[in-house]
Amino acid sequence: MNQLPHFDSTQKVCVAIVDDHDAVRFGLRGACEEAGLVFCGGAGSVAELFTARNPLNCDVVVLDLSLADGSQVEHNVRSIIEAGAQVLIYSIADKAALVSAALRAGAAGVVKKSQSMSDLLINIQLVANGVYVNSPEAAAAIDADSHFKEQANLSPRERQVLALYASGFALKQVAFELGVGYSTVKEHIDRVRSKYSNIGRPAGTKTELYLRAVEDGLIDGESL
């Protein structure tokens, strides 16, 4: 049995779970308590969670893709994000279309239920810190879904700026490389962030911009 990590932080991460299996909810509760995370609730549906916790006041909600209430995963993800929490999908992840829908709606990543509880806890902490969790399941869903590459609609110059910036260049270095002003490069990056955000693919940090650039084939994934 893998030893669970322990997170020693003055600012405790509050975690909730939406899964229609009692054993999964109870298992995460025990693991969170042992690892130093705050378990703030479990429910079989998003509606049930919101009824129990209003306002939600959670950092991360662990969400199953398919729930017994028949709700759509993209609606569940958006509802949780609008309530102020990040979403981490925790599922057998056997349906690429559902994984893709969850990621397009803004989920921060995917953890398979076949992975260890330690993996889940580590990914919860990453998501709470604003890190997008890239996994084989997420990558496969992106590769299989043309929407990820079509909807960003970056201009040629925006793609060029993103490729350089995501490759490790500072904004000033990108400006020098392209022979333009620093403010021009910053405006391009701001527009890139906005375009990705508008289609449910967060790009608020440089790490997330790097992931978007890899996903869209602008860099090869070995730049950092």
Residue, then its C-alpha position, 0 to 999 in steps of 0.5 A: m500500500n502506498q504511503l499517503p503524502h502529508f501536506d503541512s501548510t498554514q492555509k489548508v486546502c478544502v476538498a469536496i467530492v461528488d461521486d455516487h458511490d459511498a465507498v469512494r466518498f468515504g475513502l477520500r474523506g479518510a485520505c484527506e484527513e490523514a494527509g492534512l487536507v480539509f474534507c468539506g463535504g461529499a455528495g452523489s450529485v452537484a445539486e446535492l453538494f450545493t444544497a449541503r454547502n451554500p456557499l460552496n467555499c471549497d478549493v477543489v471539487v473532485l468530480d466523477l464523469s458519469l453520475a446516477d442523476g443523469s447530469q451532464v459533466e460540462h454543466n457540472v464542471r461549469s457550475i462548480i467553477e462558477a461557485g468558486a472552486q477548481v474541478l479535478i475529474y476522478s473517474i475510470a475515464d473510459k469515455a474520451a468524449l466525456v473527458s473532452a467535454a469536462l476539459r472544454a468546460g474548464a476542468a483542471g485535469v483528470v485522475k483515473k480511479s485505477q491510480s493510487m490515492s496518493d496520486l489523487l491527493i498530490n493532484i488535488q494539491l497541484v490543482a489547488n495551487g493553480v496547476y493544470v494537471n496534464s495526464p495521458e487521459a487528458a492528452a488523449a481526449i485533446d488529441a481526439d477532439s478537433h475543437f481544442k485546436e479549432q476553437a482558440n482561433l489564434s492569429p498567426r502573430e499570436r501563435q508566434v508569440l505564444a510559441l516563443y513565450a511558452s518555449g521559455f523566452a521572457l516577454k522582453q526576449v520575445a519582443f527583441e526576437l520579433g523586433v516589436g515593443y514589450s507592450t505589443v508582446k504583452e497585448h498579444i499574450d493577454r489576448v491569447r489568455s483571453k481566447y483560451s479562457n473563453i473556450g474553457r481552456p484556462a491559461g492564466t499561468k505560464t505553465e498553462l500557456y505552455l500546455r496550451a502550446v503543446e496541445d495545439g502543436l506550437i511547440d514539441g513539449e520538450s521546451l521546458 
